[in-house]
Amino acid sequence: MLGITDFWTYVLGVVAIILLPGPNSIFVLSVGAQRGVRAGYQAAGGVFLGDAVLMILSATGVASLIAAYPALFLVLKYAGAAYLSWVGVNIIRSAWRRWRDRAVPAPAPTGEPPAGMQRPFRRAAVISLLNPKAILFFVSFFIQFVQPGYPHPELSFLVLGTVVQFFSALYLSALIFGGRYLAGQFRERRRLATGATTAVGTLFVGFGIKLATASVG
């Protein structure tokens, strides 16, 4: 079908991969909880853009070029690790700054966004793009399901990419509306909000460390 082999196996694999927690989904959930549904979908839009670019790079062979040149991989890897860690540290600092100022009423989700969650579309896109392991994953995963010799492989990649974006949209929407519920809880419980935000920042620092210590293979 359209140059795709084992389509339903691919769908099951995509669902399993999307459900694995990562910096993109954690960021979208956090933005939804801190800033509301609209900002959450802005972050989701950044994820969609970043993933689309990575899939295009994979389809055109750029990811294979990165895999063939370890020095280029290292540059992207450390840049991505530094960015994730920087986002995490800013989120932690913002959480503890708000805890120190707890005598002041908590801002509404539509107020001044916390550090690390400003410009959610751009931040989410950068988080997606500065992840060389994701590029290598897309190349190895997609190739398995594209029929060799099919005259229009771009059509095959388009269908495979659409499947990824569809399930990603469903999952991120669930996270965004889950974040909306959390937002109400956070407004009523300042200590809970500080602890949860600190945990999110720590996760991002952990993602950065994990990426920095990852190997090409």
SULSULMO-V796618 format. One record per pair of residues at least 24 apart in sequence whose ideal C-beta (glycine too) atoms are under 10 Angstrom apart, sorted by the first residue. I is the first residue (numbers start at 1). GAP is how many residues later the second one is. Records with the same first field share a line. If there is no record, write none. Layout:
I->GAP + GAP
This chain:
1->146 + 155 + 158
2->144 + 145 + 148 + 150 + 151 + 153 + 154 + 156 + 157 + 158
3->142 + 143 + 144 + 145 + 146 + 147 + 148 + 149 + 150 + 151 + 152 + 153 + 154 + 156 + 157
4->138 + 141 + 142 + 143 + 146 + 151 + 152 + 153 + 155 + 156 + 159
5->139 + 140 + 141 + 142 + 143 + 145 + 151
6->138 + 139 + 141
7->138 + 152 + 153 + 156
9->135 + 136
10->131 + 132 + 134 + 135 + 136 + 149 + 150 + 153 + 154
11->134 + 149 + 152 + 153 + 155 + 156
13->128 + 131 + 132
14->127 + 131 + 146 + 149 + 150 + 151 + 152 + 153 + 154
15->148 + 149 + 152 + 155 + 156
17->120 + 124 + 147 + 150 + 151
18->146 + 148 + 149 + 150 + 151 + 152 + 153 + 154
19->148 + 152
21->182 + 186
22->25 + 105 + 106 + 109 + 112 + 181 + 185
23->24 + 57 + 60 + 61 + 64 + 65 + 101 + 104 + 105 + 107 + 108 + 111 + 180 + 181 + 183 + 184 + 185 + 187 + 188
24->24 + 26 + 27 + 100 + 101 + 103 + 104 + 107 + 110 + 144 + 147 + 148 + 151 + 183
25->143 + 146 + 147 + 149 + 150
26->62 + 101 + 149 + 173 + 174 + 177 + 178 + 181
27->57 + 60 + 64 + 89 + 90 + 93 + 96 + 97 + 100 + 101 + 148 + 173 + 176 + 177 + 180
28->92 + 96 + 99 + 140 + 143 + 144 + 145 + 147 + 148 + 151
29->143 + 145 + 146 + 147 + 149 + 150 + 153 + 171
30->57 + 61 + 84 + 86 + 87 + 90 + 145 + 149 + 152 + 166 + 167 + 169 + 170 + 171 + 173 + 174
31->78 + 82 + 83 + 85 + 86 + 87 + 89 + 90 + 92 + 93 + 144 + 145 + 148 + 169
32->77 + 88 + 140 + 141 + 142 + 143 + 144 + 145 + 146 + 147 + 148 + 149 + 150 + 151
33->76 + 84 + 142 + 143 + 145 + 146 + 147 + 148 + 149 + 150 + 151 + 152 + 153 + 160 + 163 + 164 + 167
34->57 + 60 + 61 + 73 + 75 + 79 + 80 + 82 + 83 + 86 + 145 + 148 + 149 + 152 + 159 + 162 + 163 + 166
35->73 + 74 + 75 + 76 + 77 + 78 + 79 + 82 + 83 + 85 + 144 + 148
36->72 + 73 + 74 + 140 + 143 + 144 + 147
37->72 + 136 + 139 + 140 + 142 + 143 + 146
38->71 + 72 + 82 + 138
39->70 + 71 + 74 + 78 + 79 + 80 + 81 + 82 + 137 + 140
40->69 + 80 + 84 + 132 + 133 + 135 + 136 + 137 + 138 + 139 + 140 + 143
41->79 + 80 + 128 + 131 + 132 + 135
42->77 + 78 + 79 + 80 + 81 + 82
43->74 + 76 + 77 + 78 + 79 + 80 + 81 + 82 + 84 + 129 + 132 + 133 + 136
44->76 + 77 + 80 + 124 + 125 + 127 + 128 + 129 + 131 + 132
45->75 + 76 + 79 + 80 + 124 + 127
46->73 + 74 + 75 + 76 + 77 + 78 + 79 + 80 + 81 + 82 + 83
47->73 + 74 + 77 + 78 + 80 + 81 + 118 + 121 + 122 + 125
48->73 + 76 + 77 + 80 + 116 + 117 + 120 + 121 + 124
49->72 + 73 + 75 + 76 + 79 + 80
50->74 + 75 + 76 + 77 + 78 + 79 + 80 + 81 + 84
51->74 + 77 + 78 + 80 + 83 + 87 + 110 + 113 + 114 + 117
52->73 + 76 + 109 + 112 + 113
53->72 + 75 + 76 + 82
54->74 + 75 + 77 + 78 + 80 + 81 + 82 + 83 + 84 + 85 + 107 + 110
55->79 + 80 + 83 + 84 + 87 + 102 + 103 + 105 + 106 + 107 + 109 + 110
56->82 + 98 + 101 + 105
57->72 + 78 + 81 + 82
58->76 + 77 + 78 + 79 + 80 + 81 + 82 + 83 + 84 + 85 + 99 + 102 + 103
59->79 + 80 + 83 + 84 + 87 + 94 + 95 + 97 + 98 + 99 + 101 + 102
60->94 + 97
61->78
62->73 + 77
63->69 + 71 + 72 + 73 + 74 + 75 + 76 + 77 + 79
64->71 + 72 + 75 + 76 + 79
65->70 + 74
66->66 + 69 + 70 + 73 + 150
67->65 + 68 + 69 + 72 + 73 + 149 + 150
68->148
69->147
70->145 + 146
72->60
73->59 + 60 + 62 + 63 + 141 + 142 + 143
74->58 + 138 + 142
75->57
76->53 + 54 + 55 + 56 + 57 + 59 + 135
77->53 + 54 + 55 + 56 + 134 + 135 + 136 + 137 + 138 + 139
78->52 + 54 + 130 + 133 + 134
79->47 + 50 + 51 + 52 + 53 + 132
80->46 + 47 + 48 + 49 + 50 + 51 + 52 + 53 + 54 + 127 + 128 + 131 + 132 + 134
81->49 + 50 + 51 + 124 + 126 + 127 + 128 + 129 + 130 + 131 + 132 + 133
82->48 + 126 + 129 + 130
83->40 + 43 + 44 + 46 + 47 + 48 + 121 + 125 + 128
84->42 + 43 + 46 + 47 + 119 + 120 + 121 + 122 + 123 + 124 + 125 + 126 + 127 + 128
85->116 + 119 + 120 + 121 + 122 + 123 + 124 + 126 + 127
86->30 + 118 + 119 + 122
87->28 + 29 + 30 + 36 + 39 + 40 + 113 + 114 + 117 + 118 + 120 + 121
88->28 + 110 + 112 + 113 + 114 + 115 + 116 + 117 + 118 + 119 + 120 + 121
89->26 + 27 + 112 + 113 + 115 + 116 + 119
90->24 + 25 + 26 + 27 + 28 + 111 + 114
91->24 + 25 + 26 + 106 + 107 + 108 + 109 + 110 + 111 + 112 + 113 + 114
92->24 + 102 + 105 + 106 + 107 + 108 + 109 + 110 + 112 + 113
93->105 + 108
94->24 + 100 + 103 + 104 + 107
95->98 + 99 + 100 + 101 + 102 + 103 + 104 + 105 + 106
96->98 + 101 + 102 + 105
97->97
98->92 + 95 + 96 + 99
99->91 + 92 + 94 + 95 + 96 + 98 + 99
100->94
101->89
102->88 + 89 + 91 + 92
105->82 + 85
106->80 + 81 + 82 + 83 + 84 + 87
107->80
108->75 + 79
109->70 + 71 + 74 + 75 + 77 + 78
114->79 + 83 + 87
115->86
116->81 + 84 + 85 + 88
117->80 + 83
124->48
127->77 + 80
130->81
131->76 + 80 + 83
132->79 + 82 + 84
133->77 + 78 + 81 + 82 + 83
134->77
136->78 + 80 + 81
138->26
